[in-house]
Amino acid sequence: RQEDAARRWGVNADSIAAFLNGANAENWHLAEMKQMLRSHLELTTEEVVAQLQKDWTGSIAAYDKVREQALMMADQLSTGIIRQFPEKFVKENVVGSR
């Protein structure tokens, strides 16, 4: 069951990567999006396995890796949005909207 779930999870990640690429192909290249999301799944799986094995030290270490990678994903996605819509992120617009 784990292998089937992992396969379906990977297919879903690839679908999300394709969606993101379709929304912003210039900044979110398909191969990069797939790699980013697959990496996230691998790290999340590592965390889940540690939890199931009651390996609390491993779980904490895996969580730290997932968190770091999630922050990198956020940076990659937000950078793509800023590059796609630079006029929305002019300093006057950002400061003036507060």
All heavy atoms as an XYZ file, in Angstrom:
780
protein
N       0.819     -1.196      0.000
C       0.000      0.000      0.000
C       0.859      1.255      0.000
O       0.491      2.241     -0.618
C      -0.935     -0.018      1.201
C      -2.034     -1.043      1.063
C      -2.946     -1.158      2.239
N      -3.205      0.099      2.911
C      -3.963      0.208      3.969
N      -4.517     -0.845      4.488
N      -4.162      1.369      4.529
N       1.997      1.199      0.704
C       2.867      2.373      0.761
C       3.403      2.717     -0.631
O       3.429      3.888     -1.012
C       4.029      2.139      1.720
C       4.946      3.347      1.829
C       6.117      3.120      2.757
O       6.183      2.116      3.460
N       7.055      4.049      2.757
N       3.787      1.708     -1.382
C       4.303      1.952     -2.732
C       3.231      2.568     -3.629
O       3.513      3.488     -4.400
C       4.834      0.662     -3.340
C       6.152      0.203     -2.749
C       6.641     -1.105     -3.357
O       6.162     -1.495     -4.438
O       7.512     -1.726     -2.731
N       2.004      2.061     -3.525
C       0.913      2.602     -4.329
C       0.630      4.051     -3.931
O       0.438      4.914     -4.791
C      -0.349      1.749     -4.173
C      -1.503      2.296     -5.000
O      -1.330      2.446     -6.232
O      -2.560      2.589     -4.413
N       0.599      4.312     -2.645
C       0.353      5.675     -2.175
C       1.474      6.607     -2.635
O       1.208      7.731     -3.078
C       0.227      5.695     -0.654
N       2.707      6.152     -2.554
C       3.847      6.971     -2.986
C       3.765      7.245     -4.487
O       4.053      8.368     -4.936
C       5.159      6.280     -2.638
N       3.357      6.262     -5.256
C       3.217      6.446     -6.702
C       2.146      7.492     -7.005
O       2.358      8.420     -7.779
C       2.868      5.119     -7.383
C       2.739      5.229     -8.914
C       2.074      4.004     -9.519
N       0.740      3.741     -8.987
C      -0.354      4.452     -9.295
N      -0.275      5.477    -10.112
N      -1.532      4.150     -8.766
N       0.992      7.360     -6.352
C      -0.099      8.314     -6.569
C       0.283      9.717     -6.099
O      -0.059     10.712     -6.727
C      -1.372      7.843     -5.870
C      -2.004      6.633     -6.563
C      -3.318      6.179     -5.958
N      -3.101      5.580     -4.648
C      -3.604      6.041     -3.501
N      -4.389      7.096     -3.496
N      -3.357      5.437     -2.358
N       1.031      9.784     -5.012
C       1.506     11.062     -4.488
C       2.439     11.724     -5.507
O       2.366     12.928     -5.741
C       2.225     10.810     -3.168
C       2.127     11.897     -2.149
C       1.321     12.996     -2.173
C       2.867     11.976     -0.949
N       1.523     13.752     -1.041
C       2.465     13.152     -0.271
C       3.829     11.158     -0.355
C       3.004     13.538      0.948
C       4.355     11.549      0.865
C       3.944     12.719      1.512
N       3.300     10.918     -6.121
C       4.202     11.429     -7.142
C       3.467     11.930     -8.369
O       3.817     12.973     -8.944
N       2.445     11.185     -8.783
C       1.625     11.619     -9.927
C       0.960     12.952     -9.605
O       0.916     13.865    -10.443
C       0.582     10.533    -10.290
C      -0.452     11.061    -11.278
C       1.281      9.292    -10.844
N       0.462     13.087     -8.390
C      -0.167     14.346     -7.972
C       0.850     15.484     -7.976
O       0.550     16.588     -8.443
C      -0.790     14.179     -6.583
C      -1.578     15.401     -6.169
O      -2.486     15.829     -6.864
N      -1.224     15.960     -5.029
N       2.048     15.223     -7.478
C       3.095     16.255     -7.478
C       3.410     16.696     -8.902
O       3.561     17.890     -9.180
C       4.345     15.735     -6.786
N       3.494     15.738     -9.811
C       3.771     16.072    -11.209
C       2.628     16.878    -11.825
O       2.862     17.775    -12.638
C       4.033     14.798    -12.026
C       5.355     14.140    -11.679
O       6.194     14.759    -10.981
O       5.561     12.984    -12.115
N       1.402     16.579    -11.431
C       0.250     17.349    -11.918
C       0.304     18.781    -11.407
O       0.021     19.726    -12.152
C      -1.067     16.698    -11.476
O      -1.231     15.457    -12.083
N       0.671     18.951    -10.164
C       0.808     20.292     -9.601
C       1.933     21.037    -10.310
O       1.804     22.221    -10.643
C       1.031     20.238     -8.075
C      -0.215     19.685     -7.381
C       1.414     21.616     -7.525
C      -0.017     19.350     -5.917
N       3.046     20.344    -10.559
C       4.173     20.956    -11.278
C       3.734     21.420    -12.663
O       4.092     22.522    -13.105
C       5.331     19.974    -11.372
N       2.959     20.606    -13.345
C       2.467     20.966    -14.677
C       1.539     22.178    -14.599
O       1.598     23.073    -15.451
C       1.762     19.783    -15.329
N       0.686     22.210    -13.587
C      -0.198     23.356    -13.395
C       0.603     24.639    -13.176
O       0.350     25.666    -13.799
C      -1.143     23.119    -12.213
C      -1.908     24.349    -11.823
C      -3.021     24.744    -12.546
C      -1.502     25.123    -10.747
C      -3.719     25.905    -12.193
C      -2.186     26.276    -10.393
C      -3.304     26.664    -11.122
N       1.584     24.571    -12.270
C       2.413     25.745    -11.986
C       3.156     26.196    -13.237
O       3.202     27.391    -13.544
C       3.397     25.440    -10.853
C       2.770     25.246     -9.470
C       3.794     24.708     -8.496
C       2.157     26.536     -8.967
N       3.716     25.245    -13.963
C       4.418     25.556    -15.205
C       3.476     26.220    -16.207
O       3.847     27.191    -16.867
C       5.041     24.288    -15.780
C       5.647     24.518    -17.143
O       5.068     24.116    -18.154
N       6.800     25.152    -17.187
N       2.254     25.735    -16.292
C       1.279     26.330    -17.195
C       0.901     27.743    -16.797
O       0.593     28.579    -17.642
N       0.944     28.029    -15.512
C       0.584     29.358    -15.025
C       1.716     30.364    -15.180
O       1.469     31.570    -15.268
C       0.173     29.274    -13.552
N       2.956     29.871    -15.221
C       4.106     30.783    -15.234
C       5.319     30.053    -15.811
O       6.322     29.864    -15.134
C       4.384     31.281    -13.814
C       5.365     32.423    -13.756
O       6.013     32.766    -14.736
N       5.496     33.012    -12.574
N       5.221     29.638    -17.062
C       6.251     28.803    -17.688
C       7.614     29.477    -17.746
O       8.648     28.798    -17.661
C       5.813     28.404    -19.094
N       7.628     30.775    -17.863
C       8.907     31.477    -17.971
C       9.720     31.399    -16.679
O      10.941     31.354    -16.702
C       8.665     32.950    -18.338
C       9.929     33.704    -18.653
C       9.636     35.098    -19.169
O       8.677     35.273    -19.934
O      10.385     36.015    -18.794
N       9.034     31.370    -15.546
C       9.720     31.388    -14.254
C       9.640     30.072    -13.486
O      10.415     29.861    -12.553
C       9.142     32.516    -13.392
C       9.397     33.867    -13.999
O      10.537     34.294    -14.109
N       8.348     34.534    -14.439
N       8.676     29.225    -13.823
C       8.516     27.941    -13.146
C       8.667     26.830    -14.173
O       7.684     26.308    -14.702
C       7.165     27.850    -12.452
C       6.969     28.848    -11.342
C       7.936     29.408    -10.549
C       5.737     29.391    -10.883
N       7.375     30.261     -9.636
C       6.023     30.273     -9.820
C       4.416     29.219    -11.278
C       5.036     30.973     -9.141
C       3.431     29.924    -10.600
C       3.738     30.778     -9.535
N       9.905     26.490    -14.475
C      10.182     25.457    -15.473
C       9.689     24.101    -14.963
O       9.827     23.785    -13.771
C      11.669     25.415    -15.795
C      12.160     26.737    -16.311
N      13.108     27.480    -15.652
C      11.795     27.454    -17.405
C      13.318     28.595    -16.319
N      12.527     28.612    -17.385
N       9.132     23.327    -15.866
C       8.495     22.063    -15.491
C       9.450     21.145    -14.729
O       9.092     20.620    -13.669
C       7.931     21.354    -16.729
C       7.188     20.051    -16.461
C       6.011     20.273    -15.515
C       6.720     19.447    -17.772
N      10.642     20.946    -15.247
C      11.593     20.039    -14.579
C      11.936     20.528    -13.171
O      12.035     19.718    -12.239
C      12.860     19.895    -15.425
N      12.096     21.830    -13.012
C      12.412     22.388    -11.688
C      11.243     22.216    -10.724
O      11.438     21.911     -9.543
C      12.784     23.861    -11.805
C      14.102     24.103    -12.503
C      14.375     25.578    -12.714
O      13.592     26.436    -12.246
O      15.385     25.882    -13.375
N      10.028     22.442    -11.206
C       8.850     22.282    -10.352
C       8.687     20.826     -9.923
O       8.399     20.530     -8.762
C       7.587     22.767    -11.067
C       7.532     24.260    -11.332
S       7.439     25.273     -9.828
C       9.143     25.817     -9.693
N       8.875     19.907    -10.877
C       8.776     18.485    -10.536
C       9.816     18.111     -9.495
O       9.515     17.427     -8.505
C       8.960     17.615    -11.783
C       7.746     17.550    -12.663
C       7.978     16.577    -13.817
C       6.751     16.433    -14.672
N       6.951     15.421    -15.732
N      11.045     18.565     -9.694
C      12.118     18.232     -8.754
C      11.821     18.813     -7.375
O      11.993     18.144     -6.361
C      13.458     18.754     -9.295
C      14.685     18.251     -8.548
C      14.967     19.002     -7.267
O      14.712     20.204     -7.163
N      15.456     18.298     -6.267
N      11.346     20.055     -7.334
C      11.036     20.713     -6.072
C       9.957     19.935     -5.311
O      10.104     19.643     -4.123
C      10.561     22.140     -6.342
C      10.108     22.905     -5.113
S       9.426     24.543     -5.504
C       7.820     24.101     -6.174
N       8.895     19.576     -6.004
C       7.786     18.888     -5.346
C       8.143     17.454     -4.980
O       7.772     16.964     -3.902
C       6.542     18.948     -6.223
C       5.973     20.361     -6.377
C       4.915     20.405     -7.462
C       5.408     20.874     -5.068
N       8.886     16.769     -5.846
C       9.313     15.404     -5.518
C      10.240     15.402     -4.311
O      10.161     14.527     -3.452
C       9.992     14.747     -6.729
C       9.062     14.407     -7.891
C       8.135     13.273     -7.509
N       7.257     12.894     -8.597
C       7.184     11.670     -9.081
N       7.956     10.709     -8.611
N       6.331     11.400    -10.047
N      11.117     16.387     -4.240
C      12.005     16.512     -3.086
C      11.194     16.714     -1.810
O      11.491     16.124     -0.761
C      12.970     17.676     -3.300
O      13.762     17.892     -2.166
N      10.160     17.525     -1.903
C       9.305     17.757     -0.745
C       8.640     16.454     -0.287
O       8.573     16.161      0.911
C       8.251     18.816     -1.077
C       7.405     19.198      0.089
N       7.898     19.900      1.163
C       6.097     18.961      0.355
C       6.920     20.073      2.050
N       5.825     19.520      1.579
N       8.186     15.670     -1.238
C       7.558     14.387     -0.888
C       8.558     13.437     -0.229
O       8.220     12.744      0.740
C       6.959     13.732     -2.127
C       5.813     14.474     -2.802
C       5.297     13.669     -3.988
C       4.703     14.779     -1.822
N       9.775     13.406     -0.749
C      10.796     12.535     -0.163
C      11.088     12.927      1.281
O      11.175     12.075      2.169
C      12.075     12.594     -0.994
C      11.959     11.922     -2.342
C      13.156     12.193     -3.244
O      14.193     12.702     -2.750
O      13.061     11.895     -4.444
N      11.230     14.222      1.517
C      11.506     14.688      2.871
C      10.320     14.450      3.802
O      10.499     14.067      4.966
C      11.876     16.174      2.845
C      13.202     16.509      2.167
C      13.363     18.019      2.034
C      14.368     15.904      2.919
N       9.121     14.661      3.308
C       7.927     14.417      4.118
C       7.806     12.932      4.450
O       7.461     12.569      5.578
C       6.675     14.930      3.388
O       6.828     16.340      3.162
C       5.416     14.691      4.205
N       8.114     12.080      3.481
C       8.095     10.634      3.725
C       9.109     10.258      4.797
O       8.819      9.447      5.686
C       8.374      9.865      2.420
O       7.344     10.183      1.474
C       8.403      8.365      2.654
N      10.276     10.861      4.727
C      11.301     10.611      5.748
C      10.778     10.972      7.133
O      10.977     10.226      8.101
C      12.544     11.443      5.403
C      13.716     11.247      6.316
C      14.901     12.127      5.921
O      15.130     12.338      4.710
O      15.592     12.616      6.839
N      10.070     12.074      7.214
C       9.508     12.496      8.501
C       8.437     11.522      8.983
O       8.403     11.130     10.155
C       8.939     13.906      8.387
C       8.397     14.439      9.696
C       7.817     15.831      9.578
O       7.613     16.340      8.461
O       7.536     16.418     10.643
N       7.562     11.106      8.079
C       6.487     10.177      8.438
C       7.063      8.845      8.919
O       6.625      8.295      9.942
C       5.534      9.953      7.237
C       4.590      8.791      7.494
C       4.749     11.224      6.948
N       8.048      8.340      8.210
C       8.656      7.058      8.586
C       9.284      7.174      9.972
O       9.113      6.279     10.822
C       9.680      6.606      7.521
C      10.520      5.440      8.038
C       8.970      6.222      6.231
N       9.975      8.264     10.231
C      10.572      8.451     11.557
C       9.489      8.481     12.632
O       9.652      7.875     13.702
C      11.399      9.731     11.577
N       8.390      9.159     12.351
C       7.280      9.209     13.313
C       6.724      7.813     13.579
O       6.511      7.427     14.733
C       6.158     10.104     12.773
C       6.446     11.581     12.837
C       6.189     12.148     14.217
O       5.244     11.760     14.898
N       7.047     13.050     14.636
N       6.480      7.069     12.506
C       5.913      5.726     12.657
C       6.838      4.791     13.420
O       6.383      3.891     14.125
C       5.577      5.140     11.284
C       4.422      5.825     10.542
C       4.307      5.283      9.121
C       3.113      5.663     11.306
N       8.126      5.019     13.255
C       9.114      4.181     13.954
C       9.430      4.708     15.355
O      10.285      4.167     16.039
C      10.390      4.079     13.123
C      10.181      3.338     11.831
C      11.419      3.326     10.951
O      12.375      4.082     11.159
N      11.400      2.471      9.940
N       8.752      5.772     15.739
C       8.983      6.420     17.035
C      10.442      6.849     17.209
O      10.995      6.841     18.302
C       8.522      5.532     18.184
C       7.036      5.220     18.138
C       6.604      4.422     19.333
C       5.183      3.944     19.308
N       4.132      4.741     18.859
N      11.032      7.239     16.088
C      12.397      7.762     16.071
C      12.295      9.275     16.200
O      12.295     10.009     15.223
C      13.098      7.362     14.759
C      14.466      7.998     14.594
O      14.972      8.619     15.562
O      15.025      7.879     13.485
N      12.166      9.735     17.436
C      11.874     11.139     17.671
C      13.030     12.051     17.254
O      12.787     13.140     16.722
C      11.478     11.361     19.126
C      10.420     10.386     19.571
C      10.472      9.558     20.649
C       9.162     10.116     18.929
N       9.312      8.795     20.714
C       8.496      9.109     19.672
C       8.530     10.606     17.791
C       7.247      8.608     19.334
C       7.278     10.101     17.440
C       6.649      9.124     18.209
N      14.250     11.598     17.463
C      15.404     12.385     17.011
C      15.395     12.501     15.495
O      15.599     13.591     14.935
C      16.718     11.748     17.501
O      16.688     11.675     18.934
C      17.920     12.563     17.074
N      15.140     11.386     14.821
C      15.053     11.400     13.357
C      13.880     12.232     12.868
O      13.972     12.906     11.843
N      12.791     12.188     13.605
C      11.611     12.965     13.242
C      11.902     14.459     13.307
O      11.520     15.213     12.416
C      10.445     12.617     14.170
O       9.343     13.451     13.915
N      12.565     14.867     14.364
C      12.911     16.286     14.511
C      13.861     16.717     13.396
O      13.681     17.772     12.779
C      13.519     16.558     15.901
C      12.438     16.374     16.979
C      14.149     17.952     15.970
C      12.969     16.321     18.386
N      14.848     15.894     13.105
C      15.797     16.212     12.036
C      15.075     16.287     10.687
O      15.334     17.191      9.879
C      16.914     15.168     11.999
N      14.158     15.360     10.449
C      13.410     15.355      9.193
C      12.498     16.578      9.116
O      12.387     17.208      8.060
C      12.592     14.067      9.068
N      11.858     16.920     10.225
C      11.006     18.118     10.253
C      11.815     19.360      9.884
O      11.351     20.199      9.102
C      10.364     18.307     11.634
C       9.691     19.651     11.761
C       8.405     19.850     11.280
C      10.373     20.734     12.317
C       7.799     21.098     11.356
C       9.770     21.978     12.395
C       8.492     22.156     11.919
O       7.901     23.389     11.995
N      13.004     19.459     10.448
C      13.850     20.615     10.144
C      14.160     20.691      8.653
O      14.157     21.772      8.058
C      15.148     20.562     10.952
C      14.936     20.847     12.429
O      13.871     21.394     12.807
O      15.842     20.508     13.231
N      14.407     19.543      8.025
C      14.684     19.517      6.581
C      13.436     19.892      5.780
O      13.524     20.638      4.802
C      15.199     18.136      6.154
C      16.614     17.852      6.623
C      17.155     16.604      5.960
C      16.952     15.408      6.838
N      17.525     14.173      6.275
N      12.279     19.381      6.205
C      11.021     19.715      5.522
C      10.762     21.211      5.628
O      10.408     21.869      4.634
C       9.831     18.922      6.113
C       8.504     19.459      5.601
C       9.962     17.446      5.791
N      10.947     21.761      6.789
C      10.716     23.196      7.006
C      11.639     24.029      6.127
O      11.189     24.980      5.462
C      10.923     23.548      8.474
C      10.658     24.997      8.792
C      10.899     25.299     10.287
N      10.659     26.682     10.576
C      11.534     27.662     10.347
N      12.712     27.401      9.824
N      11.241     28.919     10.654
N      12.903     23.699      6.107
C      13.871     24.436      5.287
C      13.502     24.355      3.809
O      13.529     25.351      3.087
C      15.283     23.887      5.519
C      16.360     24.632      4.779
C      16.568     26.056      5.273
O      16.297     26.326      6.459
O      16.995     26.893      4.457
N      13.124     23.176      3.367
C      12.762     22.991      1.968
C      11.464     23.723      1.642
O      11.329     24.308      0.573
C      12.661     21.501      1.640
C      12.766     21.188      0.165
C      11.418     21.041     -0.502
O      10.395     20.908      0.148
N      11.428     21.046     -1.822
N      10.521     23.756      2.567
C       9.264     24.484      2.357
C       9.523     25.987      2.221
O       8.905     26.658      1.392
C       8.285     24.207      3.494
N      10.438     26.500      3.006
C      10.797     27.913      2.885
C      11.451     28.194      1.531
O      11.202     29.239      0.917
C      11.719     28.332      4.034
C      11.068     28.350      5.423
C      12.122     28.579      6.507
C       9.971     29.394      5.500
N      12.277     27.279      1.060
C      12.891     27.438     -0.253
C      11.824     27.383     -1.354
O      11.894     28.141     -2.331
C      13.978     26.379     -0.472
C      15.188     26.638      0.392
S      16.592     25.470      0.346
C      16.205     24.270     -0.832
N      10.833     26.499     -1.203
C       9.736     26.447     -2.175
C       8.978     27.765     -2.183
O       8.641     28.290     -3.249
C       8.768     25.301     -1.853
C       9.277     23.939     -2.190
S       8.019     22.626     -2.167
C       7.098     22.917     -0.693
N       8.710     28.304     -1.014
C       7.997     29.574     -0.924
C       8.779     30.678     -1.625
O       8.208     31.492     -2.358
C       7.746     29.941      0.535
N      10.094     30.690     -1.420
C      10.930     31.684     -2.094
C      10.885     31.506     -3.609
O      10.768     32.478     -4.357
C      12.383     31.583     -1.621
C      12.597     32.103     -0.214
O      11.700     32.795      0.317
O      13.667     31.815      0.354
N      10.975     30.276     -4.063
C      10.969     30.006     -5.498
C       9.632     30.420     -6.125
O       9.601     31.035     -7.182
C      11.246     28.527     -5.749
C      11.461     28.177     -7.201
C      11.963     26.748     -7.386
O      12.145     26.001     -6.429
N      12.181     26.363     -8.618
N       8.548     30.096     -5.468
C       7.233     30.450     -6.006
C       6.984     31.953     -5.950
O       6.510     32.551     -6.924
C       6.139     29.681     -5.265
C       6.171     28.162     -5.472
C       5.183     27.481     -4.547
C       5.917     27.803     -6.921
N       7.320     32.585     -4.842
C       7.089     34.029     -4.749
C       7.986     34.799     -5.711
O       7.545     35.789     -6.316
C       7.256     34.532     -3.317
O       8.559     34.297     -2.848
N       9.213     34.344     -5.911
C      10.088     34.986     -6.890
C       9.486     34.894     -8.287
O       9.526     35.867     -9.053
C      11.493     34.352     -6.860
O      12.068     34.577     -5.569
C      12.406     34.939     -7.921
N       8.905     33.750     -8.617
C       8.257     33.598     -9.914
C       7.092     34.555    -10.096
O       6.901     35.130    -11.175
N       6.316     34.746     -9.040
C       5.183     35.667     -9.106
C       5.686     37.104     -9.274
O       5.167     37.869    -10.094
C       4.288     35.539     -7.859
C       3.604     34.176     -7.839
C       3.268     36.681     -7.800
C       2.926     33.838     -6.534
N       6.700     37.464     -8.520
C       7.254     38.822     -8.619
C       7.808     39.070    -10.014
O       7.602     40.140    -10.590
C       8.327     39.044     -7.533
C       7.655     39.054     -6.154
C       9.112     40.328     -7.790
C       8.624     38.939     -4.985
N       8.485     38.083    -10.578
C       9.032     38.255    -11.930
C       7.935     38.291    -12.989
O       8.073     38.960    -14.003
C      10.017     37.126    -12.234
C      11.314     37.279    -11.476
C      12.280     36.177    -11.812
N      13.527     36.369    -11.091
C      14.388     35.414    -10.841
N      14.173     34.178    -11.272
N      15.502     35.664    -10.175
N       6.843     37.576    -12.747
C       5.749     37.562    -13.712
C       4.959     38.873    -13.683
O       4.471     39.334    -14.713
C       4.819     36.377    -13.436
C       3.738     36.191    -14.490
C       2.880     34.967    -14.225
O       2.821     34.460    -13.109
N       2.216     34.487    -15.260
N       4.834     39.458    -12.505
C       4.049     40.687    -12.339
C       4.870     41.763    -11.633
O       4.493     42.239    -10.553
C       2.780     40.396    -11.527
C       1.899     39.347    -12.125
C       1.869     38.062    -11.593
C       1.108     39.627    -13.231
C       1.058     37.082    -12.139
C       0.293     38.657    -13.790
C       0.262     37.377    -13.247
N       5.985     42.189    -12.216
C       6.864     43.141    -11.515
C       6.179     44.466    -11.184
O       6.479     45.076    -10.155
C       8.032     43.330    -12.481
C       7.501     42.939    -13.818
C       6.474     41.878    -13.552
N       5.231     44.867    -12.019
C       4.555     46.146    -11.773
C       3.740     46.127    -10.490
O       3.458     47.172     -9.905
C       3.668     46.517    -12.974
C       2.446     45.649    -13.168
C       2.692     44.264    -13.800
O       3.838     43.939    -14.174
O       1.711     43.505    -13.907
N       3.365     44.953    -10.035
C       2.587     44.831     -8.794
C       3.466     44.931     -7.551
O       2.960     45.018     -6.437
C       1.836     43.493     -8.750
C       0.878     43.299     -9.894
C      -0.302     44.205     -9.772
C      -1.306     43.876    -10.867
N      -2.426     44.789    -10.850
N       4.789     44.903     -7.759
C       5.709     44.855     -6.628
C       6.664     46.039     -6.614
O       7.724     45.981     -6.027
C       6.484     43.538     -6.642
C       5.579     42.361     -6.444
C       5.031     41.698     -7.543
C       5.222     41.943     -5.178
C       4.161     40.638     -7.366
C       4.353     40.886     -5.002
C       3.820     40.224     -6.099
N       6.247     47.124     -7.235
C       7.019     48.366     -7.182
C       6.936     48.874     -5.758
O       5.889     48.778     -5.107
C       6.441     49.385     -8.189
C       7.228     50.685     -8.146
C       6.403     48.805     -9.575
N       8.025     49.427     -5.274
C       8.082     49.852     -3.883
C       6.893     50.725     -3.470
O       6.324     50.526     -2.412
C       9.397     50.574     -3.607
C       9.597     50.908     -2.164
C      10.959     51.497     -1.912
C      11.136     51.743     -0.422
N      12.444     52.263     -0.097
N       6.484     51.638     -4.323
C       5.367     52.520     -3.970
C       4.091     51.709     -3.758
O       3.316     51.986     -2.865
C       5.107     53.567     -5.070
C       6.275     54.477     -5.362
C       7.262     53.867     -6.352
O       6.855     53.420     -7.430
O       8.460     53.836     -6.023
N       3.867     50.680     -4.587
C       2.659     49.851     -4.456
C       2.697     49.043     -3.174
O       1.690     48.915     -2.481
C       2.501     48.912     -5.649
C       2.119     49.651     -6.911
O       1.664     50.780     -6.847
N       2.308     49.027     -8.049
N       3.831     48.487     -2.862
C       3.937     47.647     -1.667
C       3.795     48.479     -0.417
O       3.030     48.161      0.483
C       5.276     46.864     -1.670
C       5.458     46.096     -0.377
C       5.349     45.925     -2.865
N       4.508     49.592     -0.349
C       4.446     50.456      0.840
C       3.081     51.131      0.925
O       2.489     51.204      1.994
C       5.584     51.507      0.801
C       5.426     52.493      1.936
C       6.933     50.815      0.881
N       2.560     51.589     -0.208
C       1.292     52.299     -0.212
C       0.098     51.433      0.139
O      -0.938     51.925      0.530
N       0.246     50.116      0.046
C      -0.887     49.232      0.312
C      -1.025     48.891      1.780
O      -1.959     48.231      2.175
C      -0.743     47.952     -0.517
O       0.366     47.195     -0.060
N      -0.120     49.340      2.595
C      -0.178     48.987      4.034
C      -1.078     49.870      4.807
O      -1.464     50.870      4.730
C       1.224     49.026      4.635
C       2.065     47.909      4.099
C       3.382     47.907      4.763
N       4.185     46.845      4.143
C       5.352     46.488      4.565
N       5.880     47.069      5.588
N       6.024     45.545      3.980
